[in-house]
Amino acid sequence: MASSEDSSVIGRARRYARVGGAVGGLALRFAGSKYLGMDIDKDRHASDLKAALGGLKGPLMKVAQIMATIPDALPDEYVQELKQLQTNAPSMGWPFVRRRMASELGHDWRGRFDSFDRDAAHAASLGQVHRATTADGRLLACKLQYPDMSSAVEADLKQLRLVFSIYERYDKAINTDQIHAELSARLREELDYAREAAHMALYARMLKGEKGVHVPETVADLSTARLLTMTWMEGAPLLDFQDAALEDRNRIAHNMFRAWYVPFYEFGVIHGDPHLGNYSVRPDHAVNLLDFGCIRVFPPSFVSGVIDLYHGLRDADRDLMVHAYETWGFTGLDQEMIDVLNIWAEFVYAPLMEDKVQKIQESDSGMYGARVANKVHEELRRLGGVTPPREFVLMDRAAIGLGSVFMHLKAEVNWYELFHELIGDFDLKRLGQRQTKALKSAGVPQ
């Protein structure tokens, strides 16, 4: 049920004032260093920015994390600090939790649980999770949204637009209009816990045949638009397995690949947030998916374009490459621009090109990817820039985010084989039918 906080003009004004100093300062100081030769300590400034945004909590933290995974969207000094925000966010205290639970479930809410932990088990950008149990002993995770988040989203997106506009004044390599539009749409959706519950049901349906992936169940009578209660899933952070046996790390990588790409290639759906806090690993190395706020449904033609670009690169079929880019929504591409886009595409698709066991890239460092991204960015700037289509934003983010996971694991897998298991019998019409049926069954709004 909507409340006054969903459209609070006062709340939004407060947010502008509080965020404006941090974000405006970032934009102006960074622009000043470019235009005026100002000598700023970007490491210290980035740390200050993280502290300011962490205190504010909210969606700008989420945006910062998303931008941290898009090459060259922010300076590296800021990226390294902002990456830490979601996992290190401080939780709201018990008085807030008590008030919010009463507003969502009624003043007798406490009687609906056998136990409810006062301290949050996890705190993130838009809400925090409390562990609870039912009278019959079932373990639950109660995800509670922070107050005034709708106002916070609108205020933060306006500030993000300011940052983008200042950035583009001196660097026109990437037009950010569609990036901002996509992030705006996804962030507004993340506020709707009823939608997230539908996404959870969708993933349970899409992954029901995957023994290596687990999805929680929503407890509908303990959930509202701002409270999402689901079954608790035990698991350890992925980084706990960095020194495990290679066979175990490979099994985790295999399960992560299937968790992300079975939904994409079979249903046209991607989980756009492969952040370390959004999944955990079971003792048998199966994966728990924990968060379903950032989900993207693609037109079947977009999935077809991903496969077409793979075949175009593999077979050096330039016409098919161009067809793929145009299917995604790139426009006005000349030969030079296609060559530049192919630099990035060849980097992303490289592990899928050879039928052999290999790491996701030869180096365990992200420096090679950074060098490729820098080269692409320089060439885009030289050619006058490009406007990435909206759909491209989260797809690219998922690919890079998962690549980072596989690098952390130092996994050695036949990526070619995994990929071809999914695309071997691809049929555009069948994907569309399967997608429509799954979305309708799960109750995902369209």
N, C-alpha and C positions, 0 to 999 in steps of 0.2 A: 504494500500500500504506500502510495506516495506521501511524503510529508513536506512541511514547509522548508526543510533543509535542502530538498531536491532542487529548489529554484531560488535559493536565498540570495537576494541582491546584496544584502549586507555581508553575508558570508563570502560572496565572490569578491566584493570590494576589499575585504580584509585580506583575502588571498592575494589579490593583485599587489597590495602594499607590502606583504611579507615576502612574496616571491620576487617582486620587482627588483628589490635591492640585490638579491643574489644573482638572478639571471641577467638583469640589466647590467650589473657590474661585470659579469662574465663577458657578455657581448661587447660592451664598450671597451673594457680593458684589452680584450683580445683584438678587437678592431683597431684600437689605438696602437697596439704593438706593431700592427701591419702598416698602418697609414703614417703614424707619427714617430715611429722608431722608439716608442716607450719601452723601457727595460722592465718587464714584469717577471716576477718569480712564479712561473706557471705551476710548478709543483705545489708551492704553498697556496697559491690561489685555488688550485683544484681541491686541495684538502679543505680549505675554507668553504668552498662551494658544497662539497659533500656534507660537511657538518651542518650547513644551513639547510640543505634539502632534506637531510636525515631528520632534522628537528621538525620540519614541516610535514614529513611523511608524504603520503599521497602520490598522485599519478605522475608528477614530474620525475619522481624517482624511477617509475616504470619506463617513462620515455627515455630517461638517461640510459637505462640498461639496454633498451632497444637500440638507441643510437650507438651505444658502445660496441654493438655487434655489426654495424654497417660500416664498412671500411671508409675511412677518411671523413666520416660525418662530423667528428669532433677531434680536436687535438689529442694526441696520445696521453698527455699528462692528465687531461680530464677523464679520458676513458678509463685509465687504471684506477682512479679514485672512485668514479661513479659505478664501476662494476661491483663494488663492495656493498652498495647501498641496500639491496633487497635482503641479503642474508644477515646484515648487521642492524637492521632497523629496530629501534627500541619499541617495546610493546606499550599499549595503553594500559592504565591501571585498573584495579578492581572496581572503583566507583563507576567508571565508564562502562565496563563490562556489565555490571549489575543493571545499570539504567538501560543500556541497549537491549539486553536480553528481555527485560520487562516490557519494553516497547514493542518487541517483536513477537513474544510468546505470551504476554500477559504477566500480571504481578505474581501469579502462582507458578511462574516458569520453573523455579527450582525443584518443585515437586514432580516435574516430568522427567527428572534425571535421578539416578541413584547416587551419582557423584558428578561433580563438575569442577575441574581444576581452576583455581583462581588465577594462576599465572599462565600466560600464553605459552604454548609449546613452540609456536613459530610466529614471527611477526614479519610482515611484508609491506608492500607499498600501499595497497588499498584496504587491507584488513589483517586480522590476526586469527590464529587457530588455537582453540582450547580443547583439551582432551576431556571426554566425559564418558559415563557409562549409563546404560539403561537398567531398569529394575531386573531384567532377565540376564544382565551381565554382558550385554553387547557393548563393545568398545566403539566410541564415536569420535569424530573430529568435527567441531563446531567452528565454522569460518564466519567471523563477525566483521562486517564492514565498518570502517572508521566513520565518524560523523562528518556530515557536510561534504561528502565526496563528490556529489554532482557539481557543486559550486567550485570545488577544487579542480576538477577536471577542466571545466570551461576556462577558469583563470589560468591554469597551467598551459593549456593549449594556446591561449592567446600569447603568453610569454614565449612559448616555443616558436610561434610564428615570428615574433620579434627577433629571436636569436637567428632563425633561418634567414630572415630578410637582411640582417646586418652581415651575416656570413656571405651571402650571395653578392653583396656589393663589391667584395674584393676577390671572390672565387666563384666563377660561374660554371665550374665543371659539371655540377649536378643541380638541376632545377628541383627544388624541394617541394613544389606544390603538391604533387601526388603523394609524396612521402608523408607530408603533414596530413593530407586528407585520409590516408590509410590509417595512420596512427590515431587520428581523431576518432574514426569510426570504431576501431578495435577497443580503444580505451573506454568509450561510452558504453560499448557492449559489456565490458568487464564489470561495470557497476550493477548489471542485471543478473542477480544470482539465480533467478528462475531460468534465464537463458543458459547459464553455466550448468545448471542441473540437467537441462535438455542436452547440452553438449556431452555431459558425462554419460547419459544414457546412449547417445549416439556412439561414443567410443566403446562402450560395453558391447554394443551390437557389432560394430565394425571389427573389433578385435576378439570376438568370442571364440574364434578358432586358434588363437595364439596362446599357447601354454606358457610362454615366456613373458607375458605381459598381463598385468592385473589392473583393474579399474574399480574404484570404490562405488558403492551403491548410495544413492540419495535416500535420506529418511524424510519423506515428504511432509509428514505431520509435524516435524520439528524444523522446517525450513520456511523462509519467507524471501522477499525480494532482497533483503540485506543480511540474512542469516542462512547459510547453507550448511546443513548437517548431513554428514555422510559417514560411512563405516570407516573406522580407523585402520590404517594399513601399516604394519610394522616393516621397517627397512632401514638400511644404513646409507649414509651419503656415498655417492659414487667415488669420491676421493679416498674413501677408506679402502678401496680396492686397487689403488695404484700400484701397490707392491705385491698383489696377489699373483698366483701362478698364471702364466700366459694363457693357458687353456681357459681359466676362469675369466680372465679379462676379455678374451675373445668371445666367450658366451654372453657376457654382458653387452658387448658391442653388437653382437648379432641381435640380441633382444631389443636394444635401442633402435637399431636400423628398422626392424620389423614394426616396432611401436609407432614410428614416425611415417614410414613409407607404405605400409599396407593400406592405411586410410587414404593416403594421397593417390596412389596408383589404382586402387580398386574402387574408391568412392569420391575422389576429388576433394579431399579434406586434409588440411595440414594443421598441426599444433605449432603455433607460431612462436613459442617461447620455451626453447630447450635450455632454460636456466637451471643451474644445478639444484636449486631448491624445489623444482617442480616435479621431481621424481626421486625415488629411492630404490635401493637394491636389496633383494631378499637373500637369505643364506644360500638358496639354490641358484642364485644369480639371475633369477627372474626380476623384472622391472615393475615397480609400482608407479603409475601415473597419478599425480596428486592434484593438479590444477588444470582447469579447463576454461579459463576466462578468455584466453587469446587464441581463438580457433578461427580459421579462415576456410570458407567454402569457395571453391573455384569452379568456373564453368568448365565442363569437360574438355572444351577446346584448348584451355590453358594447359591441362595435363598432356594432351596430345602434342602441344608445342614443346614441352619439356622433352618428350621422347623424340620428336622430330629433330630438335637441336642436337641431341646425342647422335642420332644417325647421320646428320649432316656433318658434324665434326669428325666422326669415325670414318666416313666415306669421302671426306673432302668435297661434299656436295654443297656448293655455295648457295644455290637456289633454295635448297631445303633449309639452310641456316637462315636465310632472309625470311622465308616463309614462317619459320618458328618465331623469330623476333617480332614479325608483324602480327602473328597470332596472339602474342603476349600483349601487344599494344604499343610497341615502339613505332614511331612514325618518322618519315623524312630521312631515312638512313641512306647515306652514300657509302661508297666502297671503303673509304678510310674509317668511317665510324663503325662499320661492320667488323673491320680488322681489329679495332680497339675492343669492341664488345667480345670478340672471340678470344682475346687474351684472357679475360676473366672467365669466360665459359670453359676454355681449355683447362684452366686451373681447377675449376669446380668439378668438371667431368673426368679429370685425369685418372682417378682411382678406378673408374668404371670401364676404362678402355682396354685393359689387359686382363686376360683370363689367367690370373695367378694370385697366390696369397701374397699380400703386401700390407705395409702400413698405409694409413690414409694419405700420408706424404712421407717422403724419405726422412726429413728432419722431424725431430720431436718438438721443435720450436715453431712458434707462429711467425718467425721472421720472414720466411720465404713467402707466405701469404701476404704479409705486410708489404714486401717489396713488389709483389705482383699488383696489389691494390694501389700502391703509390704510382707505379708505372701507368696503370689504367687512368688514374686520376689526372696525372700530368698530360696524358694524351687527350683526354676529354676536355680539359681546360684549353689545350691548344686548338682543338677543333670547334670550340665555341659552346661546348656543353651538351648534355642530354637530359631528357625528362624521363626517369624510370616510370613505367606504368605502376598503378597502385598494387595490382596483384603481385608484382615482382618483389615488393618490399619484404613481406613475411616469408615468401618462398626462399629468397636469398638468405634471410636471417636464419631460417631453420637449417639450411644447408651448411652455413658457416658455423652455427652453434653446435650442430651434431659433429662436424669435423673437429671442433675443439674438444668435444667429449672423447672422440676416438683417439685424439692425440694424447689426452690425459691418461687414457688407458694403455697407450702404446700397443694397441690391438693390431694383430696381423691376421687379416681376413681376406677372402676372395670377394672383394666388393663387386666385381663384374658378375660373379655367379649370383650373389644376392639380388642385384639389380635385375638381371635377366629372369630370375624366378618370378618377378613381379610384372615385367612388361612383356613376357613371352607371348601371351595370348590377348594382348590389349585390343579392346574393341570400343570405339568411341560411343557408339549407340548403347552398348551394354552398360558402360560406365554411367551414362546419363540415367538409365533406368534404375540402376542399383542405387545411385545417389538419391534420386527422388524418393524412392521407397524407404531408404534408411532415414532421411531427414524427416519424412512424414511420420514414421514409426516412433522416432525419438521425440517428436514435438518441437523440433528446432524451428524458430521463427524464420520466415523467408521474406 
